[in-house]
Amino acid sequence: MNLRFLEAFVWVVKLGSFRAAAERLNLTQAAVSSRIATLEEDLGQKLFDRDPRELRLTASGRLLVGYAERMLDLGRDMRSALNSSRELKGVLRIGVVETVIHTWLPDFLAALRERHSVLEVQLTADSTLRLHDDMRRGLIDVAVQTDPVLHEGISNRDIGSMQLGWVGLPEDCRGNAAPLSISDLVSRPIVTMTRGSQPHRTLLEACRRAGATPTTVHCVGSIAAIVRLIRGGFGIATLPLATIYGELAAGTLATIPSEVDLGPMRLVVSYREDPTSDAAEGVATLIAEEAMRFASAVGAGLARPLS
């Protein structure tokens, strides 16, 4: 029995709708409906009474819930045991966004080499949009970025988030007894990440909600370059705060108190489903574990594990 069909069933039950389950699983609603229909066909049982006002479990559906949850737990335990005990082999192409390079990626790659020494990793760093395109074209096997890749044969897994914030020189924050309004902030030149990235989209959405128009927005793909620009007095920035943890701790950069909380930047690991190799799924599991370890180490003010 396909565990992904059981997973779709369990999330529909937990969340009460096909739409909510599709959002949780990073699938289309049609894909979730198809999985439930196939599961009902395999079991020869109707699992839901579909009503325009309410989605209700049948007697067979209620009976299946407990079995499905136990099977999913067993599947997770099995994959975890296999990933930890068996060495992964082959060539694996991994793509990441800039944020990951400046946080936990170096530690992860070192641990991966030690744990799976014969696995050859080929690394690409790019924007989320380009990593999505590379995944769909089969150019990379695993991608760590900010949005799920909705494509046949690709699975997605949320791995937590990193807090976005307003950043400037320490003197930008002195004398500000109260948090600054977004109008005050966008009157200065702002440096953010690549056009269309989550930090860039979040900035524009915050301005739209406040009815504020930024004076100047510079989109720069390199966090190292953004840091140099801000330290040189070029403007202020919107960044994932965990990427500049060292600068914040040293006091060379500071967060600017603001009335507008930019919120978290979501992180997702996507991997190609391959019946001939479990390397991509195994590495995706290890990536999720590393993201959780990092979030626990730096604290909720900078990063949060998946709850």
Secondary structure, 3 states (H helix, E strand, C coil): CCHHHHHHHHHHHHHCCHHHHHHHHCCCHHHHHHHHHHHHHHHCCCCEEECCCCEEECHHHHHHHHHHHHHHHHHHHHHHHHHHHCCCCEEEEEEECHHHHCCCHHHHHHHHHHHCCCEEEEEEECCHHHHHHHHHCCCCCEEEECCCCCCCCEEEEEEEEEEEEEEECHHHHCCCCCCECHHHHCCCEEEECCCCCHHHHHHHHHHHHHCCCCCEEEECCCHHHHHHHHHCCCCEEEEEHHHHHHHHHHCCCEECCECCCCCEEEEEEEEECCCCCCHHHHHHHHHHHHHHHHHHHHCCCCEECCC
